[in-house]
Amino acid sequence: MTRLEVVGESEADARGRVALGRAGARPGRRYQVRSDDDGVIVLVPVVSIPEREMLVWEDPQLAAQVRGAVADAEAGQAVDLGDFTQYAADED
C-alpha cells in the first residue's frame, strides 16, 4: 500500500468543501473521490474522457491504428484528402 503523508489539516465549510491547496491540488484538476467505512477520503487524480472517445481506449486494435496514424503524420507521411466539413455535423 502507498504511504500517505500528512500535509496539514483542513476544516469543511458550511457546504462541505475542503481547501486542498497545501496538499498539491491544482485548479481545474479532476479527482476521483474514494471513501471507506471509517470516513477516510482519498482523492485520485483522473482525466475524464469524452464518451465518444472511449471506443479508442476500449479497443486495443483501434488504439494501435490511431497511434500508427499519428506516427505517420508526425513523420510527414500523411496524405491530404481535402476538406470534409461538408460531412461534419454541428452537434458538438
Backbone as a printed PyTorch tensor [residue, N CA C, xyz], in Angstrom:
tensor([[[  0.8460,  -1.1900,   0.0000],
         [  0.0000,   0.0000,   0.0000],
         [  0.8820,   1.2410,   0.0000]],

        [[  0.4510,   2.2840,  -0.6790],
         [  1.1830,   3.5330,  -0.7410],
         [  1.1110,   4.2470,   0.5990]],

        [[  2.2510,   4.7850,   1.0190],
         [  2.2940,   5.5230,   2.2780],
         [  1.7430,   6.9210,   2.0500]],

        [[  0.8040,   7.3360,   2.8900],
         [  0.2280,   8.6710,   2.7930],
         [  0.9330,   9.5830,   3.7810]],

        [[  1.2540,  10.7900,   3.3530],
         [  1.9490,  11.7680,   4.1880],
         [  0.9500,  12.8180,   4.6670]],

        [[  1.0070,  13.1560,   5.9530],
         [  0.1600,  14.2200,   6.4850],
         [  0.7590,  15.5490,   6.0490]],

        [[ -0.0350,  16.3650,   5.3390],
         [  0.4660,  17.6510,   4.8450],
         [ -0.2480,  18.8240,   5.5080]],

        [[ -1.1630,  18.5590,   6.4120],
         [ -1.8580,  19.6240,   7.1240],
         [ -3.2560,  19.1870,   7.4900]],

        [[ -4.0100,  20.1280,   8.0350],
         [ -5.4090,  19.8890,   8.3770],
         [ -6.2630,  20.9360,   7.6980]],

        [[ -7.4950,  20.5690,   7.4250],
         [ -8.4270,  21.4960,   6.8060],
         [ -9.8050,  21.1970,   7.3630]],

        [[-10.6300,  22.2200,   7.4540],
         [-11.9710,  22.0540,   8.0010],
         [-13.0010,  22.2680,   6.8980]],

        [[-13.9880,  21.4030,   6.8640],
         [-15.0540,  21.5460,   5.8730],
         [-15.8850,  22.7810,   6.1940]],

        [[-16.2370,  23.5530,   5.1540],
         [-17.0720,  24.7340,   5.3680],
         [-18.5400,  24.3130,   5.4210]],

        [[-19.4290,  25.2810,   5.4760],
         [-20.8610,  25.0030,   5.6150],
         [-21.4180,  24.1780,   4.4580]],

        [[-20.7650,  24.2400,   3.3030],
         [-21.2270,  23.4690,   2.1400],
         [-20.4650,  22.1580,   1.9760]],

        [[-19.6040,  21.8240,   2.9300],
         [-18.8610,  20.5720,   2.8720],
         [-17.5840,  20.6480,   2.0660]],

        [[-17.1610,  21.8390,   1.6610],
         [-15.9470,  21.9970,   0.8550],
         [-14.7200,  22.0700,   1.7530]],

        [[-13.6330,  21.5130,   1.2480],
         [-12.3700,  21.4880,   1.9780],
         [-11.2830,  22.0490,   1.0710]],

        [[-10.4810,  22.9880,   1.5940],
         [ -9.3650,  23.5450,   0.8220],
         [ -8.2430,  22.5180,   0.7570]],

        [[ -7.6950,  22.2920,  -0.4410],
         [ -6.6790,  21.2590,  -0.6310],
         [ -5.3880,  21.7980,  -1.2320]],

        [[ -5.2180,  23.1110,  -1.2650],
         [ -4.0330,  23.7060,  -1.8770],
         [ -2.7320,  23.2030,  -1.2850]],

        [[ -2.6690,  23.0650,   0.0310],
         [ -1.4350,  22.5800,   0.6670],
         [ -1.1360,  21.1280,   0.3170]],

        [[ -2.1540,  20.4100,  -0.0970],
         [ -1.9650,  19.0020,  -0.4590],
         [ -1.5470,  18.8470,  -1.9160]],

        [[ -1.4410,  19.9640,  -2.6370],
         [ -0.9940,  19.9000,  -4.0230],
         [ -2.0980,  19.9230,  -5.0540]],

        [[ -3.3480,  20.1080,  -4.6130],
         [ -4.4520,  20.1880,  -5.5780],
         [ -4.2950,  21.4500,  -6.4150]],

        [[ -4.5280,  21.3150,  -7.7130],
         [ -4.3980,  22.4590,  -8.6200],
         [ -5.7550,  22.7960,  -9.2200]],

        [[ -6.0030,  24.0760,  -9.4790],
         [ -7.2750,  24.4660, -10.0970],
         [ -7.4920,  23.7370, -11.4230]],

        [[ -8.6990,  23.2530, -11.6300],
         [ -9.0430,  22.5810, -12.8740],
         [ -8.7170,  21.1020, -12.9190]],

        [[ -7.9610,  20.6020, -11.9610],
         [ -7.6190,  19.1730, -11.9490],
         [ -8.8020,  18.3830, -11.4020]],

        [[ -9.0760,  17.2300, -11.9840],
         [-10.2000,  16.3930, -11.5540],
         [ -9.6920,  15.2450, -10.6750]],

        [[-10.5410,  14.8410,  -9.7470],
         [-10.1880,  13.7650,  -8.8280],
         [-11.3490,  12.7910,  -8.6870]],

        [[-11.0190,  11.5170,  -8.6210],
         [-11.9950,  10.5090,  -8.2200],
         [-11.9690,  10.5170,  -6.6970]],

        [[-13.1260,  10.5320,  -6.0690],
         [-13.2060,  10.5850,  -4.6120],
         [-13.5710,   9.1990,  -4.1000]],

        [[-12.7090,   8.6630,  -3.2440],
         [-12.9560,   7.3480,  -2.6440],
         [-13.1050,   7.5310,  -1.1400]],

        [[-13.9940,   6.7740,  -0.5330],
         [-14.1380,   6.8330,   0.9230],
         [-14.3760,   5.4300,   1.4540]],

        [[-14.0120,   5.2480,   2.7250],
         [-14.2350,   3.9400,   3.3400],
         [-15.2040,   4.0770,   4.5110]],

        [[-15.4740,   2.9770,   5.1830],
         [-16.4410,   2.9650,   6.2790],
         [-16.0160,   3.8300,   7.4580]],

        [[-14.7140,   4.1030,   7.5880],
         [-14.2110,   4.9220,   8.6910],
         [-14.2270,   6.4120,   8.3680]],

        [[-14.6850,   6.7890,   7.1830],
         [-14.7250,   8.1930,   6.7970],
         [-13.4360,   8.6950,   6.1810]],

        [[-12.5020,   7.7870,   5.8910],
         [-11.2580,   8.1770,   5.2330],
         [-11.5760,   8.5070,   3.7800]],

        [[-11.1100,   9.6630,   3.3320],
         [-11.3510,  10.1070,   1.9610],
         [-10.0210,  10.1680,   1.2350]],

        [[ -9.9650,   9.5550,   0.0690],
         [ -8.7590,   9.5570,  -0.7550],
         [ -9.1330,  10.1510,  -2.1110]],

        [[ -8.3220,  11.0930,  -2.5850],
         [ -8.5350,  11.7020,  -3.8940],
         [ -7.5240,  11.1250,  -4.8660]],

        [[ -8.0030,  10.6190,  -5.9900],
         [ -7.1410,  10.0320,  -7.0100],
         [ -7.2380,  10.9040,  -8.2650]],

        [[ -6.1090,  11.4980,  -8.7240],
         [ -6.1670,  12.3180,  -9.9350],
         [ -6.6600,  11.4900, -11.1250]],

        [[ -7.5650,  12.0710, -11.8900],
         [ -8.1100,  11.3930, -13.0640],
         [ -8.1690,  12.3530, -14.2470]],

        [[ -8.2770,  11.7790, -15.4130],
         [ -8.5210,  12.5350, -16.6320],
         [ -9.8310,  12.0180, -17.1960]],

        [[-10.7800,  12.8950, -17.3880],
         [-12.0650,  12.4890, -17.9510],
         [-11.9410,  12.3780, -19.4660]],

        [[-12.5480,  11.3540, -20.0060],
         [-12.5080,  11.1070, -21.4430],
         [-13.9300,  11.2080, -21.9830]],

        [[-14.1400,  11.9990, -23.0310],
         [-15.4800,  12.0650, -23.6100],
         [-15.9570,  10.6640, -24.0110]],

        [[-17.2160,  10.3960, -23.7850],
         [-17.7830,   9.0730, -24.0510],
         [-17.5270,   8.6180, -25.4830]],

        [[-17.6170,   9.5430, -26.4350],
         [-17.4330,   9.1570, -27.8370],
         [-15.9960,   8.7410, -28.1330]],

        [[-15.0360,   9.1110, -27.2680],
         [-13.6390,   8.7250, -27.4650],
         [-13.2740,   7.4350, -26.7260]],

        [[-14.1740,   6.9370, -25.8830],
         [-13.8970,   5.7220, -25.1150],
         [-13.6570,   4.5180, -26.0130]],

        [[-14.2610,   4.4960, -27.1770],
         [-14.0920,   3.3770, -28.1020],
         [-12.6180,   3.1150, -28.3670]],

        [[-11.8450,   4.1800, -28.5350],
         [-10.4090,   4.0290, -28.8060],
         [ -9.7040,   3.4160, -27.6020]],

        [[-10.1020,   3.8120, -26.3970],
         [ -9.4600,   3.2930, -25.1820],
         [ -9.8590,   1.8450, -24.9160]],

        [[-11.0460,   1.4540, -25.3480],
         [-11.5440,   0.1030, -25.0790],
         [-11.1730,  -0.9060, -26.1610]],

        [[-10.7360,  -0.4510, -27.3070],
         [-10.4160,  -1.3350, -28.4260],
         [ -8.9240,  -1.2340, -28.7430]],

        [[ -8.1030,  -2.1890, -28.2690],
         [ -6.6550,  -2.1150, -28.4800],
         [ -6.2560,  -2.0310, -29.9530]],

        [[ -6.9920,  -2.6990, -30.8230],
         [ -6.6690,  -2.6640, -32.2520],
         [ -6.9030,  -1.2630, -32.8250]],

        [[ -8.0150,  -0.6520, -32.4660],
         [ -8.3010,   0.7070, -32.9230],
         [ -7.2830,   1.6910, -32.3460]],

        [[ -6.9170,   1.5160, -31.0840],
         [ -5.9150,   2.3890, -30.4630],
         [ -4.5850,   2.2870, -31.2040]],

        [[ -4.2060,   1.0750, -31.6070],
         [ -2.9590,   0.8860, -32.3590],
         [ -3.0370,   1.5850, -33.7120]],

        [[ -4.1980,   1.5250, -34.3560],
         [ -4.3730,   2.2140, -35.6420],
         [ -4.2340,   3.7280, -35.4690]],

        [[ -4.8260,   4.2640, -34.4150],
         [ -4.7360,   5.7060, -34.1650],
         [ -3.2930,   6.1020, -33.8810]],

        [[ -2.5960,   5.3240, -33.0380],
         [ -1.1760,   5.6210, -32.7560],
         [ -0.3480,   5.5660, -34.0320]],

        [[ -0.6270,   4.5890, -34.8950],
         [  0.0880,   4.4800, -36.1640],
         [ -0.1760,   5.6780, -37.0630]],

        [[ -1.4220,   6.1220, -37.1130],
         [ -1.7670,   7.2850, -37.9330],
         [ -1.0860,   8.5420, -37.4160]],

        [[ -1.0370,   8.6990, -36.1100],
         [ -0.3550,   9.8630, -35.5250],
         [  1.1340,   9.8050, -35.8360]],

        [[  1.7310,   8.6240, -35.7100],
         [  3.1600,   8.4730, -36.0250],
         [  3.4220,   8.7920, -37.4950]],

        [[  2.5550,   8.3290, -38.3800],
         [  2.7010,   8.6370, -39.8100],
         [  2.6290,  10.1430, -40.0490]],

        [[  1.6710,  10.7970, -39.4150],
         [  1.5220,  12.2460, -39.5900],
         [  2.7480,  12.9810, -39.0670]],

        [[  3.2630,  12.5520, -37.9080],
         [  4.4590,  13.1910, -37.3480],
         [  5.6680,  12.9860, -38.2460]],

        [[  5.7030,  11.8730, -38.9680],
         [  6.8180,  11.5770, -39.8710],
         [  6.6180,  12.2090, -41.2510]],

        [[  5.5370,  12.9690, -41.4170],
         [  5.2810,  13.6180, -42.6970],
         [  4.7200,  12.6850, -43.7500]],

        [[  4.1770,  11.5510, -43.3350],
         [  3.6540,  10.5650, -44.2770],
         [  2.1310,  10.6270, -44.4140]],

        [[  1.5370,  11.7170, -43.9500],
         [  0.0840,  11.8600, -44.0550],
         [ -0.2950,  12.2720, -45.4720]],

        [[ -1.4800,  11.8940, -45.8880],
         [ -1.9920,  12.2430, -47.2110],
         [ -3.1790,  13.1800, -47.0190]],

        [[ -3.1410,  14.3400, -47.6480],
         [ -4.2360,  15.3070, -47.5600],
         [ -5.3780,  14.8450, -48.4570]],

        [[ -6.5060,  14.5280, -47.8430],
         [ -7.6750,  14.0610, -48.5920],
         [ -8.6840,  15.1710, -48.8320]],

        [[ -8.3130,  16.3910, -48.5320],
         [ -9.1990,  17.5190, -48.8060],
         [-10.0490,  17.9270, -47.6230]],

        [[-11.0560,  18.7050, -47.9040],
         [-11.9290,  19.3010, -46.8950],
         [-13.1670,  18.4270, -46.6900]],

        [[-13.3990,  18.0190, -45.4450],
         [-14.5360,  17.1590, -45.1290],
         [-15.6160,  17.8900, -44.3350]],

        [[-15.5320,  19.2210, -44.2680],
         [-16.5020,  19.9590, -43.4580],
         [-17.9380,  19.7740, -43.9320]],

        [[-18.1330,  19.4570, -45.1810],
         [-19.5000,  19.2500, -45.6750],
         [-20.1670,  18.0420, -45.0210]],

        [[-19.3690,  17.1430, -44.4410],
         [-19.9070,  15.9470, -43.7950],
         [-20.0320,  16.1010, -42.2830]],

        [[-19.5070,  17.1910, -41.7530],
         [-19.4940,  17.3860, -40.3010],
         [-20.8780,  17.7810, -39.8030]],

        [[-21.2390,  17.2160, -38.6640],
         [-22.4920,  17.5880, -38.0090],
         [-22.1860,  18.6770, -36.9880]],

        [[-23.1160,  19.5620, -36.7580],
         [-22.9290,  20.6510, -35.7980],
         [-23.4310,  20.2640, -34.4140]],

        [[-23.3360,  19.0020, -34.0170],
         [-23.8410,  18.5310, -32.7340],
         [-22.9470,  18.9150, -31.5790]],

        [[-21.6800,  19.1780, -31.8160],
         [-20.7450,  19.4940, -30.7340],
         [-20.7940,  20.9390, -30.4100]]])
